[in-house]
Amino acid sequence: MYALLFGEAAARILVSVAPSSVETFMTIAKEEGAKATVIGHVGGRSLTVNHWINTDLVDLYHVWNNAFGKLFS
């Protein structure tokens, strides 16, 4: 799971497409020989990645916004 979510392999990217475009995107990826996996969705008030992550966006924003202050205090 860690490698899927946070791996820094040179060929790994995160792509967001409209729900209506997922099938088209997956078809193009396959035609181009690129491995693609749907790992979550965008929308609403939480970040959800399959069954691994389900966190409120407000909480994530506060962690992101205060990270450096906490690190150096």
N, C-alpha and C positions, 0 to 999 in steps of 0.2 A: 504494500500500500504506500509506504513512504516514497519509493522510487516513482510510482505513478503520479503522486501528488506533488512531490518536491524535487524530483530528479532534475539534474542539470545537464543531461546528455545534449550534445550539440544539435541533434535533430528533433528535440522535443519542444512542442509549442502548445499553447492553450488557445483554442478558437471558440468564439461565441457566435452562434448563428440563430436566426429566428426559428422558432419551432417549425414553421412551415417549410424551412429550407434544410432541415436536418437530413432528410432522405437524399436530396440533391447533393449536399455536401459529402455525405458518406459515399455516394456513387462516384463522384469526382475523385475523392481520395483513393478509392479502390482502383479506378482507372489509371491513376498516376502512380500506383504502387506504394502509396503512403498508408501506414497503419493508422486507423482512427478508432477511437472509442468514446462513446457518450458517457460522461462521468457525472453529469449533473444538469441543472437548469438555472436560468437567470430570471429573476422576477420576485416580486413580493418583498417581505421584510426580513428574509433570512438567506444565508448562504447554505445551500444544501448540496452535498456531493455524495450521491448514492446513500449508503447507510453509515458512512464514515464521519460526515460533518453535517451538523444542522445547528447553526448559530445565528443569533439575531444580528442584523447589520449594525444596529446602534452599538452593541457591545464590541463588535469588530472595529468600528470607527474609533471608539474610545481607546482601545488597545493600540491601534495604529497611531492615533493622534498624540498619545502620551508616552510612546515607547522610548524616545530619545531622552525625554525629561526624566523618566524613571531610571534609565540606564546611567545617567550622569549625576543623579542627585545623591 
